[in-house]
């Protein structure tokens, strides 16, 4: 991964020598949100022929936003290796490691099960995470962020339009961070290349991407019992965290993925013929997805104390693979009779998950080391607009008795009163098989072998309401899950006999006092049934008091500085199992604590500079801050980074 990383960096730096500076406002490219563009500071000085709205980012769902480099508090929240606001996540101490969940979102559900290893997928980019671009001039971005002890995060983007209709983009994110504790190295790479093209008469369009990702982590199993005592009692002999003993040595996990995605459509009628037939944009289309994933667990020596008995006495590597091939064909059209766009589709999915052979001959629970087959699905969508109302509905059905049979229904109604006030209500009904690793898993360790052919589909029902206004943003949802699938306190997959009922209320607002502001996000959660297997803190809050303003004559520098307080109430957080890369139920440890972060951010023309002192509270509060049982959260540390754009 390092060779590919440095080769790509050299190519990017050589390309960027051709680019001279312009002034434009923009966000971290991958997570731009035009809702928060500060239009008063959005400036473009090119040649008079282009403006900032010409630099477009097109999402997987074909929503369009603009490149935005303004410095706002939301950019501060998104400045991490995920490039997302991680308010509902509890990070492990080293960047590139996994996250525990402080909250869950069941509004949108996948139609098919995945390989599993959920703890490994936070930094894995799905096809829905890939953006496409349309820019009048070559555009680049570099993000840099320091790591822990040794290493850094470096993400690069270069995109250009060869013509008004043909765009190509290359993106790479490389992460390497040693970490403060033993055996906590993270070394990861995400490479993507994207393209989009449309013919001059707009009748044929195509877009697609290639993604290659490898995510490697050393796994230390958390602190030993003696080291845990030394940490919680703040023993000065162990202020150097590398002196604390951990449970695992020479253990690594790797998730690798390769995906090829292509989407194309053709208008069956010209614009003139469409108007004559009362149809517009009557399209026939095809979507092809080919994705392979492999998960490896490697140990240099068997650790029976931590994982139990094994059928071998030497080091080993367990590998499981999953291949998914999907072909979907659709017919789409607009018509005044349906008030919008209607699409019908059908697809064929081939899946192949499993192992080349039975790995543990001492266990007789595995009769077939593979889950494979094919399934036909049918579906449709309707997107309508009536004045200030929008209605979006999507349905998908995979009939039959196969492993990936199920259904998915999602519908939302949106009322937008003006540019700042909107209301949205949605309903989601999802039925799908649990992830493949809960059905079939093999290991050299005896306790990690199972084949659960009797597991039923998990059925999720979700109702949500959202309000956005200049006074408050409010999100409320209630979720009911039947046959909830989880890993118990012995790391075995189980299905709950009791339905899980989960209420979630999240509110955000900001008070401004001149150049000062107080941004508040509050989350209240309640699990009324199924709380023995589904656990979240009842209360999470994040409050940021900050100052924003220009400095010096001529306003060459925009400064943003403040302090962020975050707290979540005590709860029995899930434990992390490094062999499965899954979180499991535990009943012995409660965690919940406050943290304080101080930051100084600045914008100089097209560059945003970030400086943060993380977890100041660790200097004066008790050493009770954990990400999961036996896994301490990070100590006080100073982090530095920047985001830099170029435009020709």
DOGURO-408916 format. One record per residue (C-alpha): residue in one letter; chain; x, y, z. Coordinates in Angstrom, 3 decimals, padded with zeros to 6 digits, m for minus. Layout:
N
 aa ch       c1       c2       c3
  a  A        X        Y        Z
...
***
This chain:
648
 aa ch       c1       c2       c3
  x  A  000.000  000.000  000.000
  x  A  002.859  002.415  000.825
  x  A  004.416  002.040 m002.640
  x  A  001.111  002.840 m004.332
  x  A  000.610  005.738 m001.942
  x  A  003.944  007.433 m002.659
  x  A  003.773  006.774 m006.412
  x  A  000.340  008.361 m006.564
  x  A  001.524  011.307 m004.451
  x  A  004.449  012.007 m006.801
  x  A  002.133  011.964 m009.823
  x  A m000.318  014.296 m008.103
  x  A  002.350  016.787 m007.026
  x  A  003.769  016.868 m010.547
  x  A  000.307  017.536 m011.956
  x  A m000.351  020.276 m009.459
  x  A  002.692  022.227 m010.613
  x  A  000.617  023.134 m013.647
  x  A m002.067  024.739 m011.526
  x  A m001.998  028.339 m010.354
  x  A m004.099  029.792 m007.577
  x  A m007.603  031.220 m007.736
  x  A m009.931  032.369 m004.997
  x  A m012.980  030.153 m004.453
  x  A m014.895  028.967 m001.442
  x  A m015.286  025.203 m000.926
  x  A m015.757  022.239  001.554
  x  A m013.903  019.002  001.867
  x  A m014.736  017.812 m001.604
  x  A m016.097  014.423 m000.635
  x  A m018.624  015.673  001.864
  x  A m019.737  019.037  000.447
  x  A m023.123  020.263  001.566
  x  A m024.454  023.349 m000.148
  x  A m026.890  023.900  002.705
  x  A m024.106  025.438  004.723
  x  A m022.376  027.531  002.066
  x  A m021.720  031.007  003.405
  x  A m022.858  032.913  000.363
  x  A m021.536  036.232  001.643
  x  A m017.998  034.833  001.453
  x  A m018.368  032.760 m001.693
  x  A m016.036  034.439 m004.170
  x  A m014.638  033.358 m007.512
  x  A m012.150  035.400 m009.495
  x  A m011.421  033.581 m012.707
  x  A m011.680  035.060 m016.183
  x  A m015.221  036.366 m015.978
  x  A m016.628  033.332 m017.773
  x  A m017.030  030.981 m014.798
  x  A m018.546  031.184 m011.329
  x  A m018.572  028.976 m008.255
  x  A m021.821  027.251 m009.271
  x  A m019.996  025.840 m012.326
  x  A m017.829  023.646 m010.067
  x  A m020.295  020.833 m009.429
  x  A m020.273  017.707 m007.288
  x  A m022.841  015.077 m008.301
  x  A m023.756  012.436 m005.729
  x  A m024.706  008.819 m006.329
  x  A m028.374  009.883 m006.287
  x  A m027.552  012.684 m008.774
  x  A m028.063  015.483 m006.286
  x  A m025.844  018.435 m007.165
  x  A m023.831  020.586 m004.753
  x  A m020.967  022.984 m005.332
  x  A m017.339  023.055 m004.304
  x  A m017.302  025.128 m001.148
  x  A m014.166  026.149  000.756
  x  A m015.684  028.458  003.337
  x  A m014.607  027.845  006.907
  x  A m017.616  027.000  009.094
  x  A m018.146  025.063  012.301
  x  A m019.520  022.173  010.232
  x  A m016.151  021.906  008.461
  x  A m014.532  021.614  011.884
  x  A m016.854  018.704  012.744
  x  A m016.068  016.974  009.443
  x  A m012.317  017.399  009.655
  x  A m011.365  013.785  010.386
  x  A m010.209  010.814  008.342
  x  A m013.815  009.830  007.543
  x  A m014.637  013.356  006.233
  x  A m017.965  013.088  008.061
  x  A m019.482  014.511  011.217
  x  A m018.958  011.699  013.737
  x  A m021.234  013.039  016.477
  x  A m022.930  009.636  016.892
  x  A m019.636  007.708  016.858
  x  A m017.114  007.054  019.620
  x  A m013.636  006.830  018.120
  x  A m010.919  004.477  019.284
  x  A m007.661  006.155  020.280
  x  A m005.869  005.923  016.899
  x  A m007.227  007.296  013.639
  x  A m007.828  004.482  011.173
  x  A m009.258  002.295  013.929
  x  A m012.912  001.500  014.361
  x  A m015.729  003.346  016.175
  x  A m018.253  002.343  018.782
  x  A m021.810  003.557  018.188
  x  A m023.466  006.230  020.297
  x  A m026.519  006.202  018.012
  x  A m027.982  004.402  014.991
  x  A m029.752  005.458  011.816
  x  A m032.264  003.042  010.274
  x  A m033.835  005.511  007.840
  x  A m032.150  003.942  004.818
  x  A m031.386  000.214  004.681
  x  A m029.451 m001.912  002.206
  x  A m031.441 m004.356  000.111
  x  A m028.898 m007.181  000.410
  x  A m026.724 m008.542  003.230
  x  A m022.998 m007.781  003.184
  x  A m019.951 m009.810  004.135
  x  A m020.146 m008.557  007.728
  x  A m017.145 m007.406  009.819
  x  A m019.039 m004.182  010.479
  x  A m016.294 m002.670  012.619
  x  A m014.009 m002.752  009.577
  x  A m016.337 m000.828  007.258
  x  A m016.302  002.711  008.680
  x  A m013.527  003.744  006.282
  x  A m014.732  001.499  003.447
  x  A m016.348  003.532  000.652
  x  A m019.490  001.989 m000.830
  x  A m020.847  002.889 m004.255
  x  A m023.218  005.345 m002.560
  x  A m020.193  007.206 m001.143
  x  A m018.661  007.917 m004.561
  x  A m019.132  011.386 m006.032
  x  A m018.807  012.547 m009.629
  x  A m017.733  015.963 m010.858
  x  A m018.298  018.562 m013.521
  x  A m015.836  021.481 m013.537
  x  A m015.008  024.177 m016.100
  x  A m011.292  024.100 m015.219
  x  A m008.988  021.463 m013.698
  x  A m009.634  021.249 m009.963
  x  A m007.588  019.730 m007.162
  x  A m007.704  019.310 m003.423
  x  A m005.284  018.005 m000.814
  x  A m006.149  017.167  002.774
  x  A m003.374  016.556  005.281
  x  A m003.716  015.578  008.934
  x  A m001.116  014.416  011.422
  x  A m001.300  010.954  012.929
  x  A m000.407  009.616  016.376
  x  A  003.309  009.047  017.083
  x  A  004.211  008.416  013.438
  x  A  002.162  008.800  010.266
  x  A m000.513  010.984  008.733
  x  A m003.625  011.109  006.582
  x  A m003.243  012.463  003.071
  x  A m006.194  012.632  000.674
  x  A m005.898  013.984 m002.857
  x  A m008.322  014.794 m005.635
  x  A m007.682  015.775 m009.239
  x  A m010.584  016.208 m011.649
  x  A m011.035  017.881 m015.012
  x  A m013.423  018.027 m017.943
  x  A m011.876  017.093 m021.290
  x  A m014.976  018.674 m022.778
  x  A m018.177  020.134 m021.373
  x  A m019.676  016.627 m021.408
  x  A m016.746  014.380 m020.379
  x  A m015.278  014.421 m016.852
  x  A m012.553  012.292 m015.257
  x  A m011.456  012.313 m011.630
  x  A m008.754  010.516 m009.630
  x  A m008.895  010.315 m005.831
  x  A m006.686  008.626 m003.270
  x  A m006.725  008.581  000.518
  x  A m003.742  007.122  002.303
  x  A m003.624  006.686  006.069
  x  A m000.817  005.471  008.262
  x  A m000.735  006.067  012.004
  x  A  001.309  004.167  014.579
  x  A m000.816  004.912  017.629
  x  A  000.212  005.397  021.264
  x  A m000.461  001.864  022.455
  x  A  001.370 m001.275  021.398
  x  A  000.244 m003.035  018.241
  x  A m002.272 m000.381  017.151
  x  A m000.844  000.562  013.746
  x  A m003.391  001.527  011.078
  x  A m002.332  001.474  007.409
  x  A m005.092  002.017  004.868
  x  A m005.620  003.126  001.279
  x  A m008.710  004.091 m000.744
  x  A m008.171  004.602 m004.489
  x  A m010.998  005.737 m006.795
  x  A m011.195  006.847 m010.372
  x  A m014.484  008.251 m011.656
  x  A m015.794  009.314 m015.045
  x  A m018.990  010.642 m016.612
  x  A m019.958  011.387 m020.194
  x  A m023.019  012.661 m022.048
  x  A m023.483  012.950 m025.804
  x  A m024.019  016.318 m027.443
  x  A m027.719  015.633 m028.091
  x  A m028.123  014.436 m024.443
  x  A m029.689  011.148 m025.479
  x  A m026.930  008.874 m024.116
  x  A m025.232  009.222 m020.719
  x  A m022.753  007.044 m018.877
  x  A m020.889  007.274 m015.601
  x  A m018.918  004.876 m013.479
  x  A m016.030  004.305 m011.134
  x  A m013.325  001.868 m010.152
  x  A m012.512  001.569 m006.446
  x  A m009.657 m000.366 m004.858
  x  A m009.403 m000.347 m001.077
  x  A m007.207 m002.086  001.490
  x  A m007.690 m001.456  005.213
  x  A m005.115 m003.012  007.554
  x  A m005.037 m002.781  011.350
  x  A m002.854 m004.307  013.977
  x  A m005.093 m005.709  016.716
  x  A m003.949 m005.636  020.347
  x  A m007.097 m006.903  022.091
  x  A m007.073 m003.997  024.556
  x  A m005.187 m003.663  027.825
  x  A m004.451 m006.562  030.126
  x  A m005.993 m006.537  033.621
  x  A m002.782 m005.251  035.243
  x  A m002.317 m002.530  032.611
  x  A m005.968 m001.541  032.942
  x  A m005.410 m000.899  036.655
  x  A m002.267  001.121  035.902
  x  A m004.251  003.247  033.449
  x  A m007.290  003.925  035.626
  x  A m005.153  004.741  038.706
  x  A m002.991  007.101  036.631
  x  A  000.242  005.331  037.558
  x  A  003.014  007.799  036.560
  x  A  005.276  004.897  035.530
  x  A  002.929  004.274  032.591
  x  A  002.367  007.788  031.288
  x  A  004.176  006.462  028.212
  x  A  001.318  004.306  026.904
  x  A  003.734  002.078  024.996
  x  A  004.780  000.569  028.328
  x  A  001.316 m000.844  029.001
  x  A  000.863 m004.522  028.170
  x  A m001.830 m005.561  025.697
  x  A m003.601 m008.873  025.128
  x  A m002.426 m009.635  021.586
  x  A  000.922 m009.609  019.803
  x  A  001.540 m010.145  016.085
  x  A m002.168 m009.980  015.161
  x  A m003.465 m008.194  012.059
  x  A m006.752 m007.887  010.205
  x  A m007.186 m006.725  006.620
  x  A m010.270 m005.875  004.584
  x  A m009.665 m005.595  000.845
  x  A m012.218 m004.590 m001.753
  x  A m012.326 m004.092 m005.509
  x  A m015.362 m002.675 m007.277
  x  A m016.262 m001.809 m010.851
  x  A m019.470  000.170 m011.294
  x  A m021.021  001.468 m014.501
  x  A m024.388  003.152 m015.096
  x  A m025.710  004.120 m018.523
  x  A m029.005  005.186 m020.047
  x  A m030.364  006.061 m023.479
  x  A m033.364  008.265 m024.326
  x  A m035.623  006.334 m026.670
  x  A m037.159  009.491 m028.138
  x  A m035.701  012.831 m029.047
  x  A m036.993  015.872 m027.159
  x  A m039.325  016.750 m030.017
  x  A m040.834  013.253 m030.191
  x  A m041.176  013.105 m026.386
  x  A m043.266  016.263 m026.283
  x  A m045.478  014.933 m029.051
  x  A m046.149  011.738 m027.047
  x  A m046.637  013.528 m023.717
  x  A m043.544  011.760 m022.408
  x  A m040.200  013.362 m021.545
  x  A m036.870  011.635 m021.116
  x  A m038.179  008.143 m021.795
  x  A m035.034  006.174 m020.985
  x  A m033.806  002.639 m021.065
  x  A m030.863  002.007 m018.761
  x  A m028.449 m000.539 m017.380
  x  A m026.454 m000.622 m014.118
  x  A m023.624 m003.106 m013.588
  x  A m021.826 m003.703 m010.302
  x  A m018.972 m006.141 m009.747
  x  A m017.507 m006.118 m006.234
  x  A m015.203 m008.507 m004.411
  x  A m014.236 m008.329 m000.752
  x  A m011.882 m010.417  001.334
  x  A m011.278 m010.367  005.072
  x  A m008.127 m011.809  006.623
  x  A m007.280 m012.508  010.246
  x  A m003.579 m013.220  010.733
  x  A m001.701 m014.324  013.853
  x  A  002.002 m015.068  014.153
  x  A  001.308 m017.298  017.166
  x  A m001.884 m018.872  018.493
  x  A m003.349 m017.132  021.572
  x  A m005.558 m019.704  023.323
  x  A m005.772 m017.563  026.463
  x  A m007.684 m014.833  024.620
  x  A m009.645 m016.768  021.961
  x  A m009.871 m020.306  023.390
  x  A m008.771 m023.644  021.956
  x  A m007.445 m023.911  018.403
  x  A m006.918 m026.820  016.047
  x  A m003.350 m025.705  015.217
  x  A m000.374 m024.634  017.317
  x  A  001.403 m022.287  014.904
  x  A  000.644 m018.970  013.269
  x  A m002.082 m018.891  010.625
  x  A m004.224 m016.728  008.338
  x  A m007.986 m017.173  008.055
  x  A m009.465 m015.743  004.845
  x  A m013.095 m015.331  003.830
  x  A m014.202 m013.883  000.491
  x  A m017.388 m012.443 m000.930
  x  A m018.198 m011.682 m004.580
  x  A m021.296 m009.837 m005.724
  x  A m022.308 m009.296 m009.360
  x  A m025.457 m007.315 m010.087
  x  A m027.068 m006.452 m013.427
  x  A m030.045 m004.127 m013.330
  x  A m032.166 m002.929 m016.244
  x  A m034.618 m000.061 m015.930
  x  A m037.138  001.992 m017.864
  x  A m037.667  005.591 m016.744
  x  A m039.871  008.420 m017.958
  x  A m041.374  011.767 m017.022
  x  A m044.993  012.601 m017.671
  x  A m047.454  015.287 m016.640
  x  A m049.892  012.487 m015.771
  x  A m047.657  011.162 m012.959
  x  A m046.418  014.599 m011.827
  x  A m042.772  013.630 m012.034
  x  A m040.470  010.719 m012.823
  x  A m041.344  007.032 m012.702
  x  A m038.933  004.101 m012.999
  x  A m039.391  000.342 m013.110
  x  A m036.459 m002.046 m012.888
  x  A m035.464 m005.660 m012.715
  x  A m032.147 m007.131 m011.726
  x  A m030.154 m010.334 m011.450
  x  A m027.743 m010.742 m008.544
  x  A m025.112 m013.459 m008.193
  x  A m023.405 m013.881 m004.831
  x  A m020.613 m016.145 m003.614
  x  A m019.491 m015.934  000.028
  x  A m017.324 m018.312  001.968
  x  A m014.144 m020.350  002.174
  x  A m012.265 m022.692 m000.131
  x  A m012.517 m025.575  002.340
  x  A m013.472 m026.505  005.900
  x  A m010.816 m024.820  008.047
  x  A m011.300 m026.542  011.403
  x  A m011.691 m030.288  011.104
  x  A m012.150 m030.728  014.859
  x  A m015.514 m028.946  014.682
  x  A m018.354 m030.705  012.900
  x  A m020.714 m027.738  012.651
  x  A m019.776 m026.775  009.069
  x  A m021.314 m028.850  006.296
  x  A m020.815 m026.428  003.398
  x  A m018.073 m023.746  003.477
  x  A m019.865 m021.533  000.920
  x  A m023.056 m019.544  000.545
  x  A m023.737 m018.903 m003.112
  x  A m026.577 m018.521 m005.536
  x  A m028.497 m016.033 m007.626
  x  A m031.694 m014.025 m007.226
  x  A m033.986 m011.963 m009.405
  x  A m035.356 m008.704 m008.048
  x  A m038.079 m006.298 m009.172
  x  A m038.668 m002.735 m008.174
  x  A m039.673  000.780 m009.010
  x  A m039.446  004.389 m007.909
  x  A m041.595  007.489 m008.158
  x  A m040.384  011.072 m007.699
  x  A m043.134  013.672 m007.875
  x  A m043.357  017.402 m007.228
  x  A m046.498  019.451 m006.604
  x  A m045.713  023.108 m005.886
  x  A m043.861  023.081 m002.544
  x  A m044.382  019.355 m001.982
  x  A m042.092  016.535 m003.085
  x  A m042.813  012.828 m002.847
  x  A m040.107  010.193 m003.300
  x  A m040.891  006.496 m003.144
  x  A m038.662  003.496 m003.797
  x  A m039.585 m000.193 m003.598
  x  A m037.595 m003.344 m004.241
  x  A m038.655 m007.001 m003.974
  x  A m036.471 m010.103 m004.155
  x  A m038.891 m013.056 m004.031
  x  A m038.043 m016.673 m003.367
  x  A m036.554 m018.669 m000.528
  x  A m032.865 m017.942 m001.201
  x  A m030.430 m016.414  001.246
  x  A m030.837 m012.850 m000.112
  x  A m034.605 m012.881 m000.591
  x  A m036.393 m009.948  000.984
  x  A m037.956 m006.569  000.325
  x  A m037.352 m002.870  000.836
  x  A m039.842  000.009  000.807
  x  A m038.999  003.652  001.440
  x  A m041.201  006.705  000.987
  x  A m040.735  010.319  002.002
  x  A m042.822  013.474  001.725
  x  A m041.087  016.861  001.819
  x  A m042.613  020.299  002.230
  x  A m040.243  023.206  001.640
  x  A m041.701  026.509  002.730
  x  A m038.694  028.646  001.799
  x  A m034.899  028.433  001.543
  x  A m034.441  027.766  005.274
  x  A m037.645  026.047  006.413
  x  A m038.616  022.507  005.425
  x  A m040.436  019.494  006.826
  x  A m039.931  015.847  005.938
  x  A m041.672  012.665  006.977
  x  A m040.566  009.197  005.919
  x  A m041.417  005.539  006.374
  x  A m039.112  002.587  005.756
  x  A m039.958 m001.133  005.700
  x  A m037.045 m003.497  005.195
  x  A m036.695 m007.270  005.274
  x  A m033.350 m008.902  004.536
  x  A m031.070 m011.705  005.602
  x  A m028.549 m011.035  008.361
  x  A m024.983 m010.430  007.207
  x  A m023.155 m013.453  005.828
  x  A m020.668 m013.752  008.701
  x  A m023.540 m014.349  011.158
  x  A m024.756 m017.223  008.980
  x  A m021.401 m018.867  008.222
  x  A m018.010 m018.309  009.812
  x  A m014.857 m020.386  010.169
  x  A m011.644 m020.030  012.133
  x  A m008.741 m022.030  013.465
  x  A m010.192 m021.232  016.906
  x  A m012.836 m023.776  017.884
  x  A m015.315 m021.291  019.333
  x  A m015.475 m019.266  016.108
  x  A m017.123 m021.768  013.795
  x  A m020.845 m021.749  013.045
  x  A m023.438 m022.323  010.351
  x  A m026.833 m020.804  011.178
  x  A m029.061 m021.929  008.337
  x  A m032.177 m021.388  010.459
  x  A m031.659 m017.636  010.915
  x  A m034.650 m015.628  009.699
  x  A m034.757 m012.305  007.889
  x  A m034.446 m009.239  010.085
  x  A m037.479 m006.987  009.623
  x  A m036.970 m003.282  010.266
  x  A m039.758 m000.703  010.393
  x  A m038.821  002.951  010.740
  x  A m040.875  006.156  010.886
  x  A m039.006  009.470  010.912
  x  A m039.792  013.185  010.977
  x  A m037.388  016.026  010.223
  x  A m037.745  019.798  010.524
  x  A m035.185  022.388  009.451
  x  A m035.552  026.087  010.221
  x  A m033.464  029.087  011.196
  x  A m034.353  028.433  014.853
  x  A m033.818  024.689  015.195
  x  A m033.126  021.507  013.237
  x  A m035.030  018.547  014.641
  x  A m034.909  014.834  013.749
  x  A m037.171  012.256  015.367
  x  A m037.482  008.566  014.542
  x  A m038.919  005.412  016.010
  x  A m037.661  002.020  014.880
  x  A m038.961 m001.492  015.467
  x  A m036.727 m004.476  014.594
  x  A m037.928 m008.061  014.469
  x  A m035.326 m010.867  014.581
  x  A m032.585 m008.393  015.514
  x  A m029.238 m010.119  014.904
  x  A m026.327 m009.456  017.261
  x  A m023.222 m011.046  018.804
  x  A m023.696 m012.111  022.425
  x  A m021.201 m011.927  025.305
  x  A m019.533 m015.146  024.078
  x  A m019.119 m013.631  020.561
  x  A m021.721 m015.967  019.068
  x  A m024.319 m014.608  016.617
  x  A m027.866 m014.679  017.955
  x  A m031.310 m013.477  016.945
  x  A m033.406 m011.745  019.553
  x  A m036.742 m013.300  020.432
  x  A m037.963 m009.876  021.571
  x  A m038.534 m007.030  019.140
  x  A m036.264 m004.022  019.542
  x  A m038.095 m000.683  019.837
  x  A m035.823  002.352  019.585
  x  A m036.760  006.042  019.941
  x  A m034.325  008.722  018.817
  x  A m034.695  012.522  019.059
  x  A m031.899  014.782  017.816
  x  A m031.905  018.585  017.860
  x  A m029.415  021.207  016.710
  x  A m029.381  024.987  016.904
  x  A m026.923  027.852  017.040
  x  A m027.044  031.118  018.984
  x  A m024.987  034.038  017.705
  x  A m023.717  036.986  019.728
  x  A m021.847  039.256  017.336
  x  A m018.710  037.395  016.336
  x  A m019.334  034.697  018.947
  x  A m021.591  031.679  018.504
  x  A m022.771  028.690  020.522
  x  A m023.559  025.596  018.453
  x  A m025.526  022.860  020.257
  x  A m026.408  019.320  019.252
  x  A m028.475  017.195  021.640
  x  A m029.448  013.541  021.259
  x  A m031.993  011.722  023.404
  x  A m032.522  007.960  022.964
  x  A m034.714  005.364  024.602
  x  A m034.904  001.600  024.030
  x  A m038.291  000.514  025.363
  x  A m037.943 m003.177  024.450
  x  A m034.933 m005.277  023.560
  x  A m032.593 m003.225  025.766
  x  A m030.663 m006.366  026.763
  x  A m029.334 m006.734  023.216
  x  A m029.557 m003.181  021.822
  x  A m027.710 m000.576  023.856
  x  A m027.191  003.135  023.428
  x  A m026.606  006.019  025.868
  x  A m029.774  007.868  026.825
  x  A m028.191  011.261  026.304
  x  A m025.428  012.669  024.068
  x  A m024.544  016.351  023.771
  x  A m022.007  018.432  021.876
  x  A m021.669  022.154  022.555
  x  A m019.197  024.449  020.827
  x  A m018.526  028.027  021.868
  x  A m016.444  029.758  019.221
  x  A m015.341  033.072  017.736
  x  A m015.226  033.855  014.006
  x  A m013.860  036.940  012.315
  x  A m011.338  038.474  009.941
  x  A m007.933  039.626  011.163
  x  A m005.561  042.304  009.939
  x  A m006.070  045.151  007.520
  x  A m007.502  044.040  004.199
  x  A m008.963  040.910  005.827
  x  A m006.347  038.431  004.531
  x  A m007.085  035.846  007.252
  x  A m010.371  034.470  008.575
  x  A m010.024  033.022  012.081
  x  A m012.255  030.542  013.868
  x  A m011.363  029.436  017.382
  x  A m013.272  027.886  020.237
  x  A m013.814  024.966  022.569
  x  A m016.041  021.909  022.092
  x  A m017.611  020.027  024.975
  x  A m018.983  016.527  024.360
  x  A m020.628  014.192  026.832
  x  A m022.567  010.931  026.722
  x  A m024.331  009.283  029.658
  x  A m023.117  006.000  031.084
  x  A m024.200  002.810  029.356
  x  A m022.939 m000.733  028.850
  x  A m021.158 m000.060  025.604
  x  A m020.516 m002.965  023.270
  x  A m017.172 m004.752  023.494
  x  A m014.885 m005.091  020.481
  x  A m013.853 m008.541  019.205
  x  A m010.732 m008.204  017.013
  x  A m011.054 m011.658  015.433
  x  A m014.551 m011.021  014.097
  x  A m014.136 m007.242  013.792
  x  A m017.583 m006.970  015.304
  x  A m018.974 m005.421  018.470
  x  A m020.468 m007.799  021.030
  x  A m022.750 m007.539  024.042
  x  A m021.038 m007.230  027.448
  x  A m022.597 m006.907  030.899
  x  A m019.791 m005.840  033.241
  x  A m018.555 m002.362  032.258
  x  A m020.285  001.002  031.918
  x  A m018.659  003.940  030.151
  x  A m019.705  007.566  029.825
  x  A m017.646  010.739  030.277
  x  A m017.073  014.329  029.095
  x  A m014.330  015.575  026.759
  x  A m013.089  019.058  025.887
  x  A m011.348  019.960  022.614
  x  A m009.799  023.357  021.879
  x  A m009.310  024.394  018.247
  x  A m007.849  027.242  016.211
  x  A m008.786  027.186  012.532
  x  A m007.908  029.732  009.876
  x  A m008.625  030.390  006.220
  x  A m006.095  032.126  003.982
  x  A m007.490  032.458  000.483
  x  A m008.124  028.888 m000.704
  x  A m006.408  027.150  002.259
  x  A m008.048  026.050  005.508
  x  A m005.664  025.369  008.396
  x  A m006.711  023.264  011.399
  x  A m005.033  023.067  014.815
  x  A m006.675  021.173  017.668
  x  A m005.846  020.154  021.238
  x  A m007.915  017.000  021.762
  x  A m009.298  015.676  025.058
  x  A m008.050  018.440  027.344
  x  A m010.218  016.891  030.057
  x  A m007.764  013.975  030.341
  x  A m005.315  016.386  032.032
  x  A m007.544  016.953  035.074
  x  A m010.367  014.366  035.137
  x  A m010.312  010.705  036.126
  x  A m008.815  008.158  033.750
  x  A m012.199  006.642  032.975
  x  A m012.373  007.465  029.282
  x  A m012.798  004.347  027.144
  x  A m013.994  003.654  023.604
  x  A m014.943  000.089  024.553
  x  A m014.127 m002.107  027.540
  x  A m010.297 m002.439  027.824
  x  A m009.772  000.080  024.991
  x  A m008.885  003.592  026.291
  x  A m009.904  006.639  024.304
  x  A m007.037  008.897  023.232
  x  A m005.138  011.009  025.751
  x  A m004.472  014.719  025.359
  x  A m002.833  015.309  021.977
  x  A m002.299  018.225  019.585
  x  A m003.252  017.618  015.951
  x  A m002.485  019.742  012.904
  x  A m003.679  019.700  009.303
  x  A m004.954  021.617  006.326
  x  A m007.194  021.457  003.263
  x  A m005.870  023.154  000.118
  x  A m007.566  023.689 m003.248
  x  A m006.148  024.610 m006.644
  x  A m008.045  025.861 m009.690
  x  A m006.733  026.711 m013.141
***
